[in-house]
């Protein structure tokens, strides 16, 4: 059996694997890492596989159809997201119309939370694979006509006859047209997963991907899945990884670091793309000690929270950690509490102080329009951002992803301006604000967001404290790359504004 994994084409460079799928303002482009892990698992099942990133290849629909014609797969595996789903449905339907006999499987955050809607809106999809699908896909393929026995899938009842239904624990939609098998038990032993770096090496060009805050070329790997924290705006724990926190062993993770250093010497930075790498700080310290004992001179970064202890941070620095990505989110404690962030402003201040002391760079994320926000608290967030002064900063409007507490709150209060997912992205590929608040409508929130970004990055304080402090050649190139693209974005915004 042949399986073609497609990161579907799109009209912009968009990162479907990102928690905020949109065209980024500073050149960031994620690896299709969920697809890539599944490719590795399918290879372990001795399936004939191919991974094609239509985004980096700049494929349009015709190019994609030609790729399919050349490879002639039995199955196609793809992903879709809430902001891209309408466009993706058209692509998938076009594929199905030309290749009737190819079974199309679709996963990701949006199909996980809305499988019935996806199947009803997109005729071309045969199977929705919910949540983590690494082992679901090969099980569907190996099951043949007995796919009813595979956990974690949804499909149209027309795919199966009554005589084929032997399971008693399936769930049918109200109209009986959609069948759901029970959720999969999340993979406990993450050491079973193959090194995603090997998949990248075989199928992708590492130079195609970038983080604005990382040295290039960089690579994304995962050391854990699931997140026990309860932030009400975060989609991944509500969809893909769940709240059950599972980790790879320290040895297995260090082994992949060593593989990357030895076999992919062009890689300048390893990014650990966990929801939160530092949930278990004892494990983090053990991992750092393992890197140090092996004398692995790696440069790496990770997602963290501001409750990170100084001693843990110090050990991370000793082991090669260059940068920490954290969600400060708000400068108002009541807003943090209402979003169930589980941190304090004091922790945020201490985190920033410790990072500066250890010379670890920080990418700080802030959000406006969160549960409990108003114009005063948004201003408090900006003023707080100036006190912690991360090396890189991101102000973003809160986005009501289906399945999150924030979506439920916005919907219950009639704040959502649309549930038409085709309107999630603007004409330039950026996420629209989708919420009208009592204190500001969506257009006002977008203006506030853009003004905060400009005020932060063009302030004398930032230029003096951060830009001029990053004038070693490697950091200078990275800052200039991201800064140039952001300035181009703002210039285009101003031109649009003048033409409206």
Secondary structure, 3 states (H helix, E strand, C coil): CEEEEEECCCCCCCCCCCCCCCCCCCCCECCCHHHHHHHHHHHHCCCEEEEEECCCCCCCHHHHHHHHHHHCCCEEEEECCCCCHHHHHHHHHHHHHHCCCCEEEEECHHHHHCHHHHHHHCCCCCEEECCCCHHHHHHHHHHHHHHHHCCCEEEEHHHCCHHHCCCCCCEECCCCCEEECCCCCCCCCHHHCCCHHHHHHHHCCHHHCECCCCCCCEEEECCEECCCCCCCCCCCCCCCCCCCCEECCHHHHHHHHHHHHHHCCCCCEEEECCCCCCCCHHHHHHHHHHHHHCCCCCCEEEEECCCCCHHHHHHHHHCCEEEEEEEEECCCHHHHHHCCCCCCHHHHHHHHHHHHHHCCEEEEEEEECCCCCCHHHHHHHHHHHHHHCCCEEEEEECCCCCCCHHHHHHHHCCCECCCCHHHCECCCCCECCCECCCCCCHHHHHHHHHHHHHHHHCCHHHHHHHHHHHCCHHHHHHHHHHHHHHHHHHHHHHHHHHHC
